[in-house]
Amino acid sequence: MLFIDEIWEAIYNKTGLLPSLETVHLELITRLEITCKKARTSNICKDFYQRAIYQALVRYIPAEMFVFTNESAICERDLIRVYG
């Protein structure tokens, strides 16, 4: 996961140009259609409808393609952010 300031720094390192953070933000929204929607989690084990949708979506993905993580894989920087 990249944060906008990391993208901004990468642009500067690659091109030598220093766009404003607002420009980088607007480009992410308009060109890549990335928005600042609030992150939401739900327990699909308790929602049978959502669980069925998830199972239908991942039905044909080989098991070796899945990667499961736990709390040790959480970036501390992510914990201070409200939006995903």
PyMOL Python script that loads the backbone (N, CA, C, O; Angstrom):
from pymol import cmd

cmd.read_pdbstr("""\
ATOM      1  N   MET A   1       0.842  -1.163   0.000  1.00  0.00           N
ATOM      2  CA  MET A   1       0.000   0.000   0.000  1.00  0.00           C
ATOM      3  C   MET A   1       0.894   1.235   0.000  1.00  0.00           C
ATOM      4  O   MET A   1       1.817   1.346   0.806  1.00  0.00           O
ATOM      5  N   LEU A   2       0.614   2.141  -0.894  1.00  0.00           N
ATOM      6  CA  LEU A   2       1.359   3.392  -0.957  1.00  0.00           C
ATOM      7  C   LEU A   2       0.484   4.521  -0.436  1.00  0.00           C
ATOM      8  O   LEU A   2      -0.732   4.528  -0.627  1.00  0.00           O
ATOM      9  N   PHE A   3       1.114   5.455   0.213  1.00  0.00           N
ATOM     10  CA  PHE A   3       0.425   6.649   0.661  1.00  0.00           C
ATOM     11  C   PHE A   3       0.760   7.782  -0.296  1.00  0.00           C
ATOM     12  O   PHE A   3       1.760   7.727  -1.012  1.00  0.00           O
ATOM     13  N   ILE A   4      -0.079   8.804  -0.304  1.00  0.00           N
ATOM     14  CA  ILE A   4       0.066   9.873  -1.286  1.00  0.00           C
ATOM     15  C   ILE A   4       1.421  10.566  -1.185  1.00  0.00           C
ATOM     16  O   ILE A   4       1.981  10.979  -2.200  1.00  0.00           O
ATOM     17  N   ASP A   5       1.954  10.699   0.030  1.00  0.00           N
ATOM     18  CA  ASP A   5       3.259  11.343   0.157  1.00  0.00           C
ATOM     19  C   ASP A   5       4.373  10.461  -0.407  1.00  0.00           C
ATOM     20  O   ASP A   5       5.386  10.977  -0.879  1.00  0.00           O
ATOM     21  N   GLU A   6       4.199   9.149  -0.365  1.00  0.00           N
ATOM     22  CA  GLU A   6       5.188   8.244  -0.955  1.00  0.00           C
ATOM     23  C   GLU A   6       5.126   8.292  -2.479  1.00  0.00           C
ATOM     24  O   GLU A   6       6.160   8.235  -3.144  1.00  0.00           O
ATOM     25  N   ILE A   7       3.921   8.395  -3.032  1.00  0.00           N
ATOM     26  CA  ILE A   7       3.760   8.541  -4.479  1.00  0.00           C
ATOM     27  C   ILE A   7       4.374   9.857  -4.924  1.00  0.00           C
ATOM     28  O   ILE A   7       5.070   9.915  -5.937  1.00  0.00           O
ATOM     29  N   TRP A   8       4.115  10.913  -4.164  1.00  0.00           N
ATOM     30  CA  TRP A   8       4.650  12.244  -4.458  1.00  0.00           C
ATOM     31  C   TRP A   8       6.177  12.207  -4.484  1.00  0.00           C
ATOM     32  O   TRP A   8       6.800  12.772  -5.383  1.00  0.00           O
ATOM     33  N   GLU A   9       6.774  11.545  -3.499  1.00  0.00           N
ATOM     34  CA  GLU A   9       8.232  11.434  -3.429  1.00  0.00           C
ATOM     35  C   GLU A   9       8.780  10.607  -4.589  1.00  0.00           C
ATOM     36  O   GLU A   9       9.835  10.932  -5.135  1.00  0.00           O
ATOM     37  N   ALA A  10       8.076   9.543  -4.972  1.00  0.00           N
ATOM     38  CA  ALA A  10       8.515   8.708  -6.096  1.00  0.00           C
ATOM     39  C   ALA A  10       8.477   9.490  -7.405  1.00  0.00           C
ATOM     40  O   ALA A  10       9.361   9.330  -8.246  1.00  0.00           O
ATOM     41  N   ILE A  11       7.467  10.332  -7.585  1.00  0.00           N
ATOM     42  CA  ILE A  11       7.387  11.171  -8.787  1.00  0.00           C
ATOM     43  C   ILE A  11       8.582  12.109  -8.840  1.00  0.00           C
ATOM     44  O   ILE A  11       9.197  12.280  -9.892  1.00  0.00           O
ATOM     45  N   TYR A  12       8.910  12.715  -7.708  1.00  0.00           N
ATOM     46  CA  TYR A  12      10.056  13.622  -7.660  1.00  0.00           C
ATOM     47  C   TYR A  12      11.359  12.881  -7.949  1.00  0.00           C
ATOM     48  O   TYR A  12      12.200  13.381  -8.695  1.00  0.00           O
ATOM     49  N   ASN A  13      11.536  11.697  -7.369  1.00  0.00           N
ATOM     50  CA  ASN A  13      12.765  10.929  -7.576  1.00  0.00           C
ATOM     51  C   ASN A  13      12.927  10.481  -9.023  1.00  0.00           C
ATOM     52  O   ASN A  13      14.051  10.423  -9.522  1.00  0.00           O
ATOM     53  N   LYS A  14      11.831  10.162  -9.708  1.00  0.00           N
ATOM     54  CA  LYS A  14      11.895   9.678 -11.094  1.00  0.00           C
ATOM     55  C   LYS A  14      12.030  10.808 -12.106  1.00  0.00           C
ATOM     56  O   LYS A  14      12.767  10.684 -13.085  1.00  0.00           O
ATOM     57  N   THR A  15      11.313  11.920 -11.871  1.00  0.00           N
ATOM     58  CA  THR A  15      11.247  12.966 -12.890  1.00  0.00           C
ATOM     59  C   THR A  15      11.977  14.246 -12.516  1.00  0.00           C
ATOM     60  O   THR A  15      12.328  15.034 -13.394  1.00  0.00           O
ATOM     61  N   GLY A  16      12.206  14.461 -11.248  1.00  0.00           N
ATOM     62  CA  GLY A  16      12.802  15.715 -10.808  1.00  0.00           C
ATOM     63  C   GLY A  16      11.772  16.827 -10.685  1.00  0.00           C
ATOM     64  O   GLY A  16      12.106  17.936 -10.269  1.00  0.00           O
ATOM     65  N   LEU A  17      10.520  16.542 -11.043  1.00  0.00           N
ATOM     66  CA  LEU A  17       9.439  17.517 -10.927  1.00  0.00           C
ATOM     67  C   LEU A  17       8.757  17.349  -9.578  1.00  0.00           C
ATOM     68  O   LEU A  17       8.669  16.239  -9.054  1.00  0.00           O
ATOM     69  N   LEU A  18       8.281  18.437  -9.025  1.00  0.00           N
ATOM     70  CA  LEU A  18       7.643  18.393  -7.716  1.00  0.00           C
ATOM     71  C   LEU A  18       6.213  18.932  -7.819  1.00  0.00           C
ATOM     72  O   LEU A  18       5.972  20.113  -7.570  1.00  0.00           O
ATOM     73  N   PRO A  19       5.255  18.051  -8.193  1.00  0.00           N
ATOM     74  CA  PRO A  19       3.866  18.510  -8.253  1.00  0.00           C
ATOM     75  C   PRO A  19       3.321  18.702  -6.840  1.00  0.00           C
ATOM     76  O   PRO A  19       3.881  18.187  -5.872  1.00  0.00           O
ATOM     77  N   SER A  20       2.241  19.436  -6.737  1.00  0.00           N
ATOM     78  CA  SER A  20       1.633  19.606  -5.416  1.00  0.00           C
ATOM     79  C   SER A  20       0.941  18.305  -5.012  1.00  0.00           C
ATOM     80  O   SER A  20       0.583  17.486  -5.859  1.00  0.00           O
ATOM     81  N   LEU A  21       0.763  18.133  -3.720  1.00  0.00           N
ATOM     82  CA  LEU A  21       0.056  16.944  -3.239  1.00  0.00           C
ATOM     83  C   LEU A  21      -1.377  16.916  -3.760  1.00  0.00           C
ATOM     84  O   LEU A  21      -1.932  15.847  -4.018  1.00  0.00           O
ATOM     85  N   GLU A  22      -1.970  18.098  -3.913  1.00  0.00           N
ATOM     86  CA  GLU A  22      -3.332  18.174  -4.438  1.00  0.00           C
ATOM     87  C   GLU A  22      -3.391  17.659  -5.872  1.00  0.00           C
ATOM     88  O   GLU A  22      -4.344  16.976  -6.247  1.00  0.00           O
ATOM     89  N   THR A  23      -2.376  17.982  -6.676  1.00  0.00           N
ATOM     90  CA  THR A  23      -2.323  17.498  -8.055  1.00  0.00           C
ATOM     91  C   THR A  23      -2.234  15.983  -8.090  1.00  0.00           C
ATOM     92  O   THR A  23      -2.935  15.334  -8.867  1.00  0.00           O
ATOM     93  N   VAL A  24      -1.377  15.416  -7.254  1.00  0.00           N
ATOM     94  CA  VAL A  24      -1.247  13.957  -7.191  1.00  0.00           C
ATOM     95  C   VAL A  24      -2.578  13.344  -6.775  1.00  0.00           C
ATOM     96  O   VAL A  24      -3.015  12.347  -7.351  1.00  0.00           O
ATOM     97  N   HIS A  25      -3.217  13.934  -5.782  1.00  0.00           N
ATOM     98  CA  HIS A  25      -4.509  13.444  -5.300  1.00  0.00           C
ATOM     99  C   HIS A  25      -5.562  13.479  -6.410  1.00  0.00           C
ATOM    100  O   HIS A  25      -6.281  12.501  -6.612  1.00  0.00           O
ATOM    101  N   LEU A  26      -5.653  14.590  -7.121  1.00  0.00           N
ATOM    102  CA  LEU A  26      -6.645  14.719  -8.190  1.00  0.00           C
ATOM    103  C   LEU A  26      -6.375  13.751  -9.334  1.00  0.00           C
ATOM    104  O   LEU A  26      -7.314  13.215  -9.922  1.00  0.00           O
ATOM    105  N   GLU A  27      -5.107  13.520  -9.657  1.00  0.00           N
ATOM    106  CA  GLU A  27      -4.767  12.557 -10.711  1.00  0.00           C
ATOM    107  C   GLU A  27      -5.176  11.144 -10.309  1.00  0.00           C
ATOM    108  O   GLU A  27      -5.657  10.377 -11.143  1.00  0.00           O
ATOM    109  N   LEU A  28      -4.989  10.797  -9.049  1.00  0.00           N
ATOM    110  CA  LEU A  28      -5.409   9.478  -8.577  1.00  0.00           C
ATOM    111  C   LEU A  28      -6.921   9.308  -8.709  1.00  0.00           C
ATOM    112  O   LEU A  28      -7.409   8.233  -9.059  1.00  0.00           O
ATOM    113  N   ILE A  29      -7.649  10.374  -8.425  1.00  0.00           N
ATOM    114  CA  ILE A  29      -9.108  10.308  -8.508  1.00  0.00           C
ATOM    115  C   ILE A  29      -9.577  10.276  -9.959  1.00  0.00           C
ATOM    116  O   ILE A  29     -10.410   9.443 -10.314  1.00  0.00           O
ATOM    117  N   THR A  30      -9.055  11.172 -10.808  1.00  0.00           N
ATOM    118  CA  THR A  30      -9.575  11.292 -12.169  1.00  0.00           C
ATOM    119  C   THR A  30      -9.052  10.212 -13.114  1.00  0.00           C
ATOM    120  O   THR A  30      -9.821   9.665 -13.904  1.00  0.00           O
ATOM    121  N   ARG A  31      -7.773   9.900 -13.048  1.00  0.00           N
ATOM    122  CA  ARG A  31      -7.211   8.926 -13.994  1.00  0.00           C
ATOM    123  C   ARG A  31      -7.355   7.487 -13.530  1.00  0.00           C
ATOM    124  O   ARG A  31      -7.660   6.606 -14.334  1.00  0.00           O
ATOM    125  N   LEU A  32      -7.140   7.238 -12.254  1.00  0.00           N
ATOM    126  CA  LEU A  32      -7.187   5.871 -11.744  1.00  0.00           C
ATOM    127  C   LEU A  32      -8.484   5.549 -11.015  1.00  0.00           C
ATOM    128  O   LEU A  32      -8.713   4.409 -10.610  1.00  0.00           O
ATOM    129  N   GLU A  33      -9.340   6.573 -10.849  1.00  0.00           N
ATOM    130  CA  GLU A  33     -10.631   6.421 -10.172  1.00  0.00           C
ATOM    131  C   GLU A  33     -10.474   5.856  -8.762  1.00  0.00           C
ATOM    132  O   GLU A  33     -11.257   5.010  -8.330  1.00  0.00           O
ATOM    133  N   ILE A  34      -9.451   6.336  -8.053  1.00  0.00           N
ATOM    134  CA  ILE A  34      -9.231   5.956  -6.661  1.00  0.00           C
ATOM    135  C   ILE A  34      -9.870   7.023  -5.788  1.00  0.00           C
ATOM    136  O   ILE A  34      -9.593   8.211  -5.953  1.00  0.00           O
ATOM    137  N   THR A  35     -10.713   6.612  -4.870  1.00  0.00           N
ATOM    138  CA  THR A  35     -11.389   7.572  -4.004  1.00  0.00           C
ATOM    139  C   THR A  35     -10.985   7.353  -2.555  1.00  0.00           C
ATOM    140  O   THR A  35     -10.308   6.378  -2.229  1.00  0.00           O
ATOM    141  N   CYS A  36     -11.398   8.251  -1.705  1.00  0.00           N
ATOM    142  CA  CYS A  36     -11.079   8.178  -0.274  1.00  0.00           C
ATOM    143  C   CYS A  36     -12.273   7.628   0.493  1.00  0.00           C
ATOM    144  O   CYS A  36     -12.780   8.269   1.414  1.00  0.00           O
ATOM    145  N   LYS A  37     -12.707   6.463   0.116  1.00  0.00           N
ATOM    146  CA  LYS A  37     -13.826   5.850   0.829  1.00  0.00           C
ATOM    147  C   LYS A  37     -13.338   5.298   2.153  1.00  0.00           C
ATOM    148  O   LYS A  37     -12.213   4.812   2.265  1.00  0.00           O
ATOM    149  N   LYS A  38     -14.182   5.378   3.135  1.00  0.00           N
ATOM    150  CA  LYS A  38     -13.810   4.894   4.462  1.00  0.00           C
ATOM    151  C   LYS A  38     -13.730   3.369   4.451  1.00  0.00           C
ATOM    152  O   LYS A  38     -14.622   2.690   3.944  1.00  0.00           O
ATOM    153  N   ALA A  39     -12.651   2.849   5.016  1.00  0.00           N
ATOM    154  CA  ALA A  39     -12.471   1.402   5.072  1.00  0.00           C
ATOM    155  C   ALA A  39     -13.502   0.788   6.005  1.00  0.00           C
ATOM    156  O   ALA A  39     -13.814   1.345   7.058  1.00  0.00           O
ATOM    157  N   ARG A  40     -14.027  -0.363   5.607  1.00  0.00           N
ATOM    158  CA  ARG A  40     -15.044  -1.028   6.409  1.00  0.00           C
ATOM    159  C   ARG A  40     -14.764  -2.523   6.387  1.00  0.00           C
ATOM    160  O   ARG A  40     -14.472  -3.091   5.334  1.00  0.00           O
ATOM    161  N   THR A  41     -14.850  -3.138   7.514  1.00  0.00           N
ATOM    162  CA  THR A  41     -14.685  -4.585   7.582  1.00  0.00           C
ATOM    163  C   THR A  41     -15.962  -5.202   8.119  1.00  0.00           C
ATOM    164  O   THR A  41     -16.704  -4.577   8.877  1.00  0.00           O
ATOM    165  N   SER A  42     -16.202  -6.425   7.719  1.00  0.00           N
ATOM    166  CA  SER A  42     -17.362  -7.143   8.234  1.00  0.00           C
ATOM    167  C   SER A  42     -16.986  -8.605   8.385  1.00  0.00           C
ATOM    168  O   SER A  42     -16.090  -9.102   7.702  1.00  0.00           O
ATOM    169  N   ASN A  43     -17.660  -9.271   9.259  1.00  0.00           N
ATOM    170  CA  ASN A  43     -17.411 -10.683   9.493  1.00  0.00           C
ATOM    171  C   ASN A  43     -18.312 -11.479   8.565  1.00  0.00           C
ATOM    172  O   ASN A  43     -19.506 -11.621   8.831  1.00  0.00           O
ATOM    173  N   ILE A  44     -17.746 -12.011   7.461  1.00  0.00           N
ATOM    174  CA  ILE A  44     -18.575 -12.715   6.484  1.00  0.00           C
ATOM    175  C   ILE A  44     -19.091 -14.041   7.016  1.00  0.00           C
ATOM    176  O   ILE A  44     -20.028 -14.613   6.459  1.00  0.00           O
ATOM    177  N   CYS A  45     -18.486 -14.533   8.092  1.00  0.00           N
ATOM    178  CA  CYS A  45     -18.982 -15.778   8.693  1.00  0.00           C
ATOM    179  C   CYS A  45     -20.377 -15.579   9.268  1.00  0.00           C
ATOM    180  O   CYS A  45     -21.143 -16.537   9.367  1.00  0.00           O
ATOM    181  N   LYS A  46     -20.719 -14.360   9.645  1.00  0.00           N
ATOM    182  CA  LYS A  46     -22.026 -14.076  10.234  1.00  0.00           C
ATOM    183  C   LYS A  46     -23.049 -13.636   9.191  1.00  0.00           C
ATOM    184  O   LYS A  46     -24.246 -13.608   9.477  1.00  0.00           O
ATOM    185  N   ASP A  47     -22.599 -13.294   7.997  1.00  0.00           N
ATOM    186  CA  ASP A  47     -23.498 -12.831   6.945  1.00  0.00           C
ATOM    187  C   ASP A  47     -23.497 -13.870   5.823  1.00  0.00           C
ATOM    188  O   ASP A  47     -22.589 -13.891   4.992  1.00  0.00           O
ATOM    189  N   PHE A  48     -24.511 -14.726   5.802  1.00  0.00           N
ATOM    190  CA  PHE A  48     -24.539 -15.834   4.850  1.00  0.00           C
ATOM    191  C   PHE A  48     -24.617 -15.359   3.406  1.00  0.00           C
ATOM    192  O   PHE A  48     -24.055 -16.002   2.519  1.00  0.00           O
ATOM    193  N   TYR A  49     -25.302 -14.248   3.149  1.00  0.00           N
ATOM    194  CA  TYR A  49     -25.398 -13.712   1.794  1.00  0.00           C
ATOM    195  C   TYR A  49     -24.029 -13.243   1.307  1.00  0.00           C
ATOM    196  O   TYR A  49     -23.610 -13.593   0.203  1.00  0.00           O
ATOM    197  N   GLN A  50     -23.328 -12.453   2.125  1.00  0.00           N
ATOM    198  CA  GLN A  50     -21.996 -11.981   1.750  1.00  0.00           C
ATOM    199  C   GLN A  50     -21.023 -13.147   1.606  1.00  0.00           C
ATOM    200  O   GLN A  50     -20.153 -13.128   0.736  1.00  0.00           O
ATOM    201  N   ARG A  51     -21.165 -14.148   2.447  1.00  0.00           N
ATOM    202  CA  ARG A  51     -20.300 -15.328   2.380  1.00  0.00           C
ATOM    203  C   ARG A  51     -20.508 -16.067   1.058  1.00  0.00           C
ATOM    204  O   ARG A  51     -19.538 -16.514   0.444  1.00  0.00           O
ATOM    205  N   ALA A  52     -21.746 -16.200   0.618  1.00  0.00           N
ATOM    206  CA  ALA A  52     -22.045 -16.862  -0.651  1.00  0.00           C
ATOM    207  C   ALA A  52     -21.470 -16.080  -1.827  1.00  0.00           C
ATOM    208  O   ALA A  52     -20.947 -16.668  -2.774  1.00  0.00           O
ATOM    209  N   ILE A  53     -21.568 -14.757  -1.766  1.00  0.00           N
ATOM    210  CA  ILE A  53     -20.995 -13.921  -2.825  1.00  0.00           C
ATOM    211  C   ILE A  53     -19.485 -14.101  -2.876  1.00  0.00           C
ATOM    212  O   ILE A  53     -18.913 -14.260  -3.955  1.00  0.00           O
ATOM    213  N   TYR A  54     -18.837 -14.077  -1.717  1.00  0.00           N
ATOM    214  CA  TYR A  54     -17.385 -14.251  -1.651  1.00  0.00           C
ATOM    215  C   TYR A  54     -16.976 -15.616  -2.199  1.00  0.00           C
ATOM    216  O   TYR A  54     -16.026 -15.710  -2.976  1.00  0.00           O
ATOM    217  N   GLN A  55     -17.675 -16.658  -1.807  1.00  0.00           N
ATOM    218  CA  GLN A  55     -17.342 -18.000  -2.274  1.00  0.00           C
ATOM    219  C   GLN A  55     -17.511 -18.114  -3.786  1.00  0.00           C
ATOM    220  O   GLN A  55     -16.725 -18.791  -4.448  1.00  0.00           O
ATOM    221  N   ALA A  56     -18.526 -17.462  -4.333  1.00  0.00           N
ATOM    222  CA  ALA A  56     -18.719 -17.488  -5.784  1.00  0.00           C
ATOM    223  C   ALA A  56     -17.594 -16.749  -6.501  1.00  0.00           C
ATOM    224  O   ALA A  56     -17.171 -17.160  -7.582  1.00  0.00           O
ATOM    225  N   LEU A  57     -17.110 -15.662  -5.906  1.00  0.00           N
ATOM    226  CA  LEU A  57     -16.038 -14.885  -6.532  1.00  0.00           C
ATOM    227  C   LEU A  57     -14.704 -15.617  -6.529  1.00  0.00           C
ATOM    228  O   LEU A  57     -13.932 -15.493  -7.480  1.00  0.00           O
ATOM    229  N   VAL A  58     -14.420 -16.375  -5.481  1.00  0.00           N
ATOM    230  CA  VAL A  58     -13.106 -17.016  -5.357  1.00  0.00           C
ATOM    231  C   VAL A  58     -13.132 -18.493  -5.735  1.00  0.00           C
ATOM    232  O   VAL A  58     -12.137 -19.193  -5.547  1.00  0.00           O
ATOM    233  N   ARG A  59     -14.232 -18.968  -6.253  1.00  0.00           N
ATOM    234  CA  ARG A  59     -14.397 -20.388  -6.549  1.00  0.00           C
ATOM    235  C   ARG A  59     -13.300 -20.944  -7.450  1.00  0.00           C
ATOM    236  O   ARG A  59     -12.813 -22.048  -7.208  1.00  0.00           O
ATOM    237  N   TYR A  60     -12.907 -20.217  -8.467  1.00  0.00           N
ATOM    238  CA  TYR A  60     -11.971 -20.747  -9.460  1.00  0.00           C
ATOM    239  C   TYR A  60     -10.528 -20.297  -9.237  1.00  0.00           C
ATOM    240  O   TYR A  60      -9.666 -20.568 -10.073  1.00  0.00           O
ATOM    241  N   ILE A  61     -10.259 -19.628  -8.149  1.00  0.00           N
ATOM    242  CA  ILE A  61      -8.888 -19.215  -7.838  1.00  0.00           C
ATOM    243  C   ILE A  61      -8.182 -20.381  -7.157  1.00  0.00           C
ATOM    244  O   ILE A  61      -8.688 -20.915  -6.170  1.00  0.00           O
ATOM    245  N   PRO A  62      -7.007 -20.789  -7.676  1.00  0.00           N
ATOM    246  CA  PRO A  62      -6.286 -21.911  -7.057  1.00  0.00           C
ATOM    247  C   PRO A  62      -5.911 -21.594  -5.604  1.00  0.00           C
ATOM    248  O   PRO A  62      -5.572 -20.457  -5.276  1.00  0.00           O
ATOM    249  N   ALA A  63      -5.976 -22.605  -4.749  1.00  0.00           N
ATOM    250  CA  ALA A  63      -5.721 -22.422  -3.316  1.00  0.00           C
ATOM    251  C   ALA A  63      -4.332 -21.867  -3.048  1.00  0.00           C
ATOM    252  O   ALA A  63      -4.149 -21.111  -2.093  1.00  0.00           O
ATOM    253  N   GLU A  64      -3.341 -22.225  -3.872  1.00  0.00           N
ATOM    254  CA  GLU A  64      -1.977 -21.742  -3.631  1.00  0.00           C
ATOM    255  C   GLU A  64      -1.813 -20.252  -3.930  1.00  0.00           C
ATOM    256  O   GLU A  64      -0.766 -19.680  -3.626  1.00  0.00           O
ATOM    257  N   MET A  65      -2.815 -19.619  -4.514  1.00  0.00           N
ATOM    258  CA  MET A  65      -2.756 -18.184  -4.800  1.00  0.00           C
ATOM    259  C   MET A  65      -3.167 -17.337  -3.590  1.00  0.00           C
ATOM    260  O   MET A  65      -2.908 -16.134  -3.570  1.00  0.00           O
ATOM    261  N   PHE A  66      -3.794 -17.938  -2.598  1.00  0.00           N
ATOM    262  CA  PHE A  66      -4.250 -17.196  -1.426  1.00  0.00           C
ATOM    263  C   PHE A  66      -3.111 -16.982  -0.437  1.00  0.00           C
ATOM    264  O   PHE A  66      -2.286 -17.869  -0.218  1.00  0.00           O
ATOM    265  N   VAL A  67      -3.080 -15.803   0.150  1.00  0.00           N
ATOM    266  CA  VAL A  67      -2.113 -15.478   1.196  1.00  0.00           C
ATOM    267  C   VAL A  67      -2.910 -14.974   2.391  1.00  0.00           C
ATOM    268  O   VAL A  67      -3.667 -14.009   2.281  1.00  0.00           O
ATOM    269  N   PHE A  68      -2.736 -15.624   3.521  1.00  0.00           N
ATOM    270  CA  PHE A  68      -3.448 -15.242   4.734  1.00  0.00           C
ATOM    271  C   PHE A  68      -2.459 -14.610   5.702  1.00  0.00           C
ATOM    272  O   PHE A  68      -1.349 -15.110   5.887  1.00  0.00           O
ATOM    273  N   THR A  69      -2.867 -13.517   6.311  1.00  0.00           N
ATOM    274  CA  THR A  69      -1.998 -12.813   7.252  1.00  0.00           C
ATOM    275  C   THR A  69      -2.708 -12.657   8.587  1.00  0.00           C
ATOM    276  O   THR A  69      -3.907 -12.905   8.708  1.00  0.00           O
ATOM    277  N   ASN A  70      -1.943 -12.243   9.578  1.00  0.00           N
ATOM    278  CA  ASN A  70      -2.525 -11.944  10.880  1.00  0.00           C
ATOM    279  C   ASN A  70      -2.074 -10.555  11.298  1.00  0.00           C
ATOM    280  O   ASN A  70      -1.577  -9.790  10.470  1.00  0.00           O
ATOM    281  N   GLU A  71      -2.237 -10.225  12.551  1.00  0.00           N
ATOM    282  CA  GLU A  71      -1.916  -8.886  13.024  1.00  0.00           C
ATOM    283  C   GLU A  71      -0.446  -8.526  12.865  1.00  0.00           C
ATOM    284  O   GLU A  71      -0.112  -7.342  12.816  1.00  0.00           O
ATOM    285  N   SER A  72       0.432  -9.501  12.784  1.00  0.00           N
ATOM    286  CA  SER A  72       1.860  -9.199  12.661  1.00  0.00           C
ATOM    287  C   SER A  72       2.191  -8.562  11.318  1.00  0.00           C
ATOM    288  O   SER A  72       3.268  -7.987  11.159  1.00  0.00           O
ATOM    289  N   ALA A  73       1.279  -8.654  10.343  1.00  0.00           N
ATOM    290  CA  ALA A  73       1.523  -8.082   9.024  1.00  0.00           C
ATOM    291  C   ALA A  73       0.950  -6.674   8.887  1.00  0.00           C
ATOM    292  O   ALA A  73       1.013  -6.089   7.806  1.00  0.00           O
ATOM    293  N   ILE A  74       0.401  -6.130   9.948  1.00  0.00           N
ATOM    294  CA  ILE A  74      -0.202  -4.799   9.887  1.00  0.00           C
ATOM    295  C   ILE A  74       0.882  -3.737   9.970  1.00  0.00           C
ATOM    296  O   ILE A  74       1.753  -3.778  10.839  1.00  0.00           O
ATOM    297  N   CYS A  75       0.809  -2.796   9.058  1.00  0.00           N
ATOM    298  CA  CYS A  75       1.732  -1.662   9.069  1.00  0.00           C
ATOM    299  C   CYS A  75       1.252  -0.679  10.140  1.00  0.00           C
ATOM    300  O   CYS A  75       0.087  -0.283  10.141  1.00  0.00           O
ATOM    301  N   GLU A  76       2.137  -0.289  11.039  1.00  0.00           N
ATOM    302  CA  GLU A  76       1.741   0.638  12.104  1.00  0.00           C
ATOM    303  C   GLU A  76       1.234   1.955  11.541  1.00  0.00           C
ATOM    304  O   GLU A  76       0.399   2.618  12.156  1.00  0.00           O
ATOM    305  N   ARG A  77       1.738   2.332  10.375  1.00  0.00           N
ATOM    306  CA  ARG A  77       1.294   3.575   9.761  1.00  0.00           C
ATOM    307  C   ARG A  77      -0.180   3.481   9.366  1.00  0.00           C
ATOM    308  O   ARG A  77      -0.899   4.480   9.392  1.00  0.00           O
ATOM    309  N   ASP A  78      -0.629   2.274   9.001  1.00  0.00           N
ATOM    310  CA  ASP A  78      -2.033   2.089   8.644  1.00  0.00           C
ATOM    311  C   ASP A  78      -2.955   2.311   9.831  1.00  0.00           C
ATOM    312  O   ASP A  78      -4.102   2.723   9.660  1.00  0.00           O
ATOM    313  N   LEU A  79      -2.470   2.047  11.012  1.00  0.00           N
ATOM    314  CA  LEU A  79      -3.309   2.135  12.196  1.00  0.00           C
ATOM    315  C   LEU A  79      -3.722   3.563  12.520  1.00  0.00           C
ATOM    316  O   LEU A  79      -4.744   3.773  13.173  1.00  0.00           O
ATOM    317  N   ILE A  80      -2.956   4.539  12.081  1.00  0.00           N
ATOM    318  CA  ILE A  80      -3.296   5.927  12.383  1.00  0.00           C
ATOM    319  C   ILE A  80      -4.184   6.545  11.314  1.00  0.00           C
ATOM    320  O   ILE A  80      -4.658   7.669  11.479  1.00  0.00           O
ATOM    321  N   ARG A  81      -4.413   5.829  10.225  1.00  0.00           N
ATOM    322  CA  ARG A  81      -5.243   6.355   9.151  1.00  0.00           C
ATOM    323  C   ARG A  81      -6.684   5.890   9.334  1.00  0.00           C
ATOM    324  O   ARG A  81      -6.928   4.737   9.687  1.00  0.00           O
ATOM    325  N   VAL A  82      -7.635   6.786   9.094  1.00  0.00           N
ATOM    326  CA  VAL A  82      -9.043   6.447   9.213  1.00  0.00           C
ATOM    327  C   VAL A  82      -9.582   5.957   7.881  1.00  0.00           C
ATOM    328  O   VAL A  82     -10.455   5.090   7.842  1.00  0.00           O
ATOM    329  N   TYR A  83      -9.072   6.504   6.797  1.00  0.00           N
ATOM    330  CA  TYR A  83      -9.587   6.172   5.479  1.00  0.00           C
ATOM    331  C   TYR A  83      -8.624   5.258   4.753  1.00  0.00           C
ATOM    332  O   TYR A  83      -7.409   5.404   4.887  1.00  0.00           O
ATOM    333  N   GLY A  84      -9.163   4.289   3.964  1.00  0.00           N
ATOM    334  CA  GLY A  84      -8.338   3.327   3.235  1.00  0.00           C
ATOM    335  C   GLY A  84      -8.126   3.715   1.815  1.00  0.00           C
ATOM    336  O   GLY A  84      -7.450   3.001   1.074  1.00  0.00           O
TER     337      GLY A  84
END
""", "prot")
cmd.dss("prot")
cmd.show_as("cartoon", "prot")
cmd.util.cbc("prot")
cmd.orient("prot")
